[in-house]
Amino acid sequence: MERASECCRGSVPLVLSGNQHCQSLERKMTLQRACERGDGQNLVTEDVTVVEGDVATISCRVKNSDDSVIQLLNPNRQTIYFRDFRPLKDSRFQLVNFSNSELRVSLTNVSISDEGRYFCQLYTDPPQEIYTTITVLVPPRNLVIDIQKEIAVEGEEIELNCTAMASRPATTIRWFKGNKELTGKSEVEQWSDMYTVTSQLLLKVGREDDGVPVICLVDHPAVKDLQTQRYLEVMYKPQVRVSQNYPVQGLTREGEPLELSCAAFGKPQPTDMRWLRVDDEMPQHVVVSGSNLLISNLNKTDNGTYRCEASNAVGKSHADYMLFVYDTTATTEPAVHDSRAGEEGAIRSVDHAVVGGVVAVVVFAMLCLLIILGRYFARHKGTYFTHEAKGADDAADADTAIINAEGGQNNSEEKKEYFI
């Protein structure tokens, strides 16, 4: 009676007679080491990586064929093919090629249960065996973005979560806002042989983010370009702008008309818009029609700051127009009227006329100071007197002055000069 005994990892069947065992333990150990190293073997194969549901192809090749028998076994040591015969009743295994130098088999509709080591055996003396490993990749079953708030208000921080379910190996999640990559925080959960990854992104939104897509993209060897996205919806205060319709970039002169228009954009669109005069009452001759303001006959009393305010459900904003009415004889073009938007309760425009006036006052004060200093030094300038003229200032007339001067000449030895 014959029976099979396994050598070389306990896997290569040797046909022995009766109750014979392997020829020697030493030979068995030598064979074991040779099988593990693959030293000097004719068998060649490669590992296989396949996506779940695809086809895996296993190839057992012989470099120097001597017509020895080739067979393929599954991870449970069951023979899949012996030469070109398939003992295993699994129709997913199909013979692709058989010859004295190759046994190639395909496995269709691969699943996780098919993963493992498959053995190529060659019946030589001693027998040879190598194995190939099938690795099954599983792409994420689903990719979903959950957003904390469907509609956000500018300045808020919102939370987004992206989940990639049931993948193998665990996937890597990347975030993008438009074309800019952002950094999230990922957590991995393992269920049996599968991995679920959830990445959290905290994002502070502004009005510029309204309508911008936030993209969740996965890096996984089983799939390319797998991504999902959500568009941000952000509400924000109105943006207000005042423009001068007439005169077009011209002087605002007395007796001529002025027309201003106000435009406001926000989300939601502003529903309340009004004109007012800052720090004063609106002149009675001013006509406000919707978003337009009209003064048909300008005069000096109209000077001031005119404000357009707009509001929506989020808040209120404004823009200011500073009016300066020139005389009808004015020919110099003024600086362009400044129209600047501002938040509630704040005036951000600058009165150039006031600044010019301050500069003029400073220049005038410096000129006055220079004049005063000049007069002071002139008044204290020294006067040169000689002794001959002493007493001339006290004379009643010219003759007396001459006499006094001549009298002073008699004391020439006492003549002195004084400098005061």
C-alpha positions, 0 to 999 in steps of 0.5 A: 500500500502506498501513501503520501508523505509531505516534505519541504514545509510539510507540503510536497507529497512524496510517494513512498512504498508501504510504511517508508518515511522520508529517506532521512531527516537531514535530507528533509531539512536540506529540502526545507531550507532550499524551498524557503530560499528558492536556491537553485530552483527552476520554479519562478512566480510573482506576487499578485495584487488585485482589486476586489471583484477583478481577475487575478492571474497566477503563473507557475513557470519553469526555467529549465524544463525536464517535463516534470509535473507542475501543479497549483495549490490553494492556501488550504493545500487543495490542488487547483490544477494538476497539469491541465486537469482541475480537481477543485470544483470552483469554476472561477479558476480557469486554465489560461496556459499549460505547457512543460514550462508554464502553468497559468491560471486565472481567478475571476471575481476575487474576494477577500476570502481568496487572499493568501498564499498559493503554492506552485509545485514541481515534481523533481528529485528533490521536489520543488515548491515556491509560493505566490501571495495574492493581496486583495484591495478593497476600495471605499464602499462610500464617501460622504461629507457631513456638514455641521451647518447647511448655511453659515454666517461669515466669521463662524467656524463650521465643522465638516466630516468626510467618511470613507467606509469599508476599505482595505487597506485604510485610506488617506483623506485629503481636504481642498477648498477650491484649489487650496489644500487644507489639513484635517484630523483623521480617525481610523476604525477597524472592523474585521479586515476592513477599515473605516476612516473619518476626517474632521475639518474645522473651517472659519468661513468668510463672504469670499467662501460663498459658493466655493466647493469643499472637496474630500479626496481619498488616496487609495491603491484600489481607486483613483480620483475618488472624491466628493464635494459640498458647496459652502453657503455663507450669509454676510452683511451688505457691501455698500458703494456710493457713486456720483452720477452728475456731475461726472467727476466735475466740480460741485458748484453752487446753483448746479445739480448733484445726483448720487446713487447707492448700490448694495450687495449682500446675502440675503440681498438687502431689503432696507436702504436709506439716505441720511446726513451725518451729524445734521438734518437732511436739507428739505430740498434734497429728493431721495428716490429709492437708492438715488439722492438728488439736489437740484440747486446746490448751495454752501449749506449743503456741505457735509457727509451724506450716508447710504445705509443698507441692512439685511438679516445678518447686519447693517453697513454703510458708505459715505459721500463728502460734499463740498460746494464750490463757488461758481467761479471755481476753476480748479478741479477738486480731489475726487469725492471719497466714497467709502463703505463702513460698519455700523456706527463708524465713519471711515472717510477723510475730509481733505478740506479740513486737513488742508486747513490744518496745514495752512494754519500751521504754515501761517503760525510759523511765518508769524513766528519768524516775523516776530523773531526778526523784529526782536533781533532788529530792535536789540541790535548794538549802536556805536557812539563816540565821545564827540557826539556826547551831549548832542542828543540833549541839545535844543538846536543844531548850533547848541549841538555843535558847541557841545561837540566842540567843547568835548574836543578840549578833553581829547586826552579823555576821548573814549569810545563806547560800544553798547 
